[in-house]
């Protein structure tokens, strides 16, 4: 290889730069090569006399890195910076010289790469090295493109190093650089890095898979026949398409072998169908599924829902006419370019500032490194975030499709979609049903995230639900900043701060006996623990009332409304004689009715009658409000109840579970006709997702400790 600036081709380019220029013009025919020539001459002169461990002149390294990027379609600025990426660190060239000779943008990229090289890749230095790498990359993804190409060339030449150093570099590449290449969509670099790392870390498995691959190459390829059949089918349908065979690389062969135990001829590759327009992809899919036998479980649509790294393609598998199952990819040519080169192909769109899902992810990493001072903690979070090799797509309301790592929960989805606004998460619906915040999501789930601006913030148990570093870091930081917001260690629900004398509904705070009781005014209630069929008298002073129960068989009996189900007009009701000759009136669906009928108690027909005078003074109803935990919920509910003119006779708040809580209220109504409006008003309270008629639980005094209200 000619390396001196004086050795030039006919067009004035140094011979060493000809391959770079040819690859670059293939993607950018109008590119100005002059900047590359000047950059090469500066780099060749600056590195003259330096050699690599292999003994090669040092300039071979920046040249090789630049060729890798040129073959991926990188634009001229990236290639110029790539040629110069080691000059500021390893030679007398200064950043100011780069800036004055090549402009601010090239200087910015060179400086970003230089910062990554200033820290040794020793085990103790890795966290800080990659923190700096992400700081630089977060501003311009082209820095990472150069870094990935740099690591690829270093891995290609790793054999000259000691075995222990090979293993250390291969492990770091496996843990961080390969997942980063995947996240940035640079599939061409990722697959080669995988094979190079596999050879170092698992030499026996590598040798076995490589031997299988080479042996298969000497046999007739059954994919050739299937490809020819596909071409015929698509040509007959009038679809212009290219059908090519995509051989599997060594790691891919190993994975298929691990999955299936043995390999057949069609397992060594996949078919790739390329078309000009995205709409043609679905036309191709229709023809393939019509003329071949599709394997439904193998179909995935990454066009309608692109993967995190901008990847788009249709994945399917079909059985050909000989019964061979063939995996097939269908994509447009533009999709194919992005699938192979990711952010390198899109450098113009994803440069400073980064855009799209890839850009959002990089910005999130920057947020992590700013909020996580400990490099080791950041390193752990980064490795965990990069570790998942499976993704799911959920259809999130609001916001549309959301790509998450497999195993993610509703909490993870909230932080992925809303960032720190997810602190106001109060609940979620998965596929239309209410779900706990820790619910694990699966591919294709429909997810609705319920946020409330007045929510009090995340609880410590959210950390148990969070699987992604983004969620855990945000929750941990909030909890550290709000230590007073943490609930008592025993999980008991603290009384709201605003539930005090003068609060709505006539409630007053009381110390009680450690039970957290809250008392309300009103007529005396029956003793705690009384049987649920013991009624309370509603006959009062005997004055006729407009809506009272009546029993035809016992017209003079004292009528009492059962406390367990608190019937009000126009509920369907029934009755049973209780001690003292009174008739206890129950709603017909009350569980006590079935129990007493089974026990042989006589059931009486009861109906509501209308008369003149004031409404009854003691018609009661029990309502159950299901809500998400938040501050001031009790006060807001009691205020809504008071605004509708109802008085609280008794209230019970169960201990919260999975950020949900149940309030049960026994209410005294001025007019039973107001019940529907009262229930609507309670449902309008933020955080309340359901209000229903409830049965008053028997033996209330024996319930688990919680917040309770009762009359005195």
Beta strands, then each sheet from edge to edge (+ up, - down):
strand 1: 242-247
strand 2: 269-275
strand 3: 293-294
strand 4: 300-301
strand 5: 314-319
strand 6: 325-332
strand 7: 391-397
strand 8: 400-405
strand 9: 425-430
strand 10: 433-435
strand 11: 446-451
strand 12: 507-509
strand 13: 518-520
strand 14: 535-537
strand 15: 548-551
strand 16: 559-562
strand 17: 573-577
strand 18: 583-587
strand 19: 603-609
strand 20: 620-628
strand 21: 647-653
strand 22: 660-668
strand 23: 688-693
strand 24: 707-709
sheet 1: 1+ 2- 6- 5+ 3-
sheet 2: 1+ 2- 6- 5+ 4-
sheet 3: 8+ 7- 11- 9+ 10-
sheet 4: 12+ 13-
sheet 5: 14+ 16- 18- 17+ 19- 15+
sheet 6: 23+ 20- 22+ 21- 24+
end
